[in-house]
Amino acid sequence: MNRNYRAGYLAEQDIRKKFKPPRYTTMRSAGSHGPFDVIVFDHKEPEIHLIQAKKMKKWSELVVKKTIEMLEKVVVPISCVKELWVKIPRQKWITRHVE
């Protein structure tokens, strides 16, 4: 497992830990190279969270902006919520809701 893949995997696992059963079921879209890394099914609300995870050494507004622009183009069902989660070392996750 190379370093970048492992960092991404650990970031995705960290997100999945935040959504605990029985309320949530989570899935990774490992190796898909699709727009979303983590899918979260909410069993109490009719919502599906589609999450793109980014791990950065320091904040990059350009990377965030380009990622949000890409996610805005993805058409999803109305019950889905698109989100960008950014992790910077020694900081909490920064989350952005994407329309």
N, C-alpha and C positions, 0 to 999 in steps of 0.2 A: 504494500500500500504506500503510494508516494505521499510526500509531505502535504501537498495541496489537497489531495483527496481526503487524507486523514483529518485535516483541519476542517474541511467542509462537513465531513461525517460527524465530527464531534460537535460542531455548531448545530447541525440538524438534530442530533440527539439531545442537546441542551434545550432546544425549543420543544421537542416532544415531551420532555419531563415537566414542562409547565402546564401541559394539558393532561390531567390525570383521569383515569377511569374511576367510576363508571360513567361519568358525564361525557367524557371524550374518548374517541378512538382516533389514533394517529397512524399515518403511513408516510414512508419516505418514497420518493420517486427516484431511487438510486440509479445512477447511470443513464437516466433518460435524456439528459441535456435539454429538458423542457423548461418552461418558464417558472415552474413551481417545484420546490424541493420537499416541502412538507405539506400534507393534506390532513386537516383536522375535521372530524365529524363531531358536531355538538348534538348530543342526544336530548337536551332539554329545550333548545331553541332550533328552529328550522334553518340552521346555518352550516355552511361548510367553509372553513378557512383555508384559503390557498396561499401558501407562504413561500416567498422567495427569501432565502437566507444569504446574507453577505457578511463575510468576515474581512475586516480591513485593519491594517496596522495603524492608520490614522484616518480621520474623517476626510472623505473626498466628495464634495458637493457635486462634482461632475459625474462621478460614478453613480451616485444616488439619483441624480436627475435622469441620466440615461436609462437606468434600470426602471425607474418609475414610468418613463415614456414608453419603454418596451412593454411593461405590464399593462399600461392603459390600452394598448392595442389588442390585448388578448380578450376575446369575447368568452364570457362564462355565464352560466345560468344565474338567474336573479337571486337564488338562494346562496350564492357563493360570495364570499368576501375576499378580495385580493389584498394582500399585505406584504410589505417589505420589512424585514427584520435585519438590522445592521448591528454587528458586534465589533466593538473596538476593545483591545486588551485593557483589562482592569476597569471596565465600565459595564453598566447594565445594557441590556438590549435596547436599541432605539427602534421604535416601530412606527411605520407610516401606513395609513390606510390609503389604498389606491382605488380611484374611481374607474 
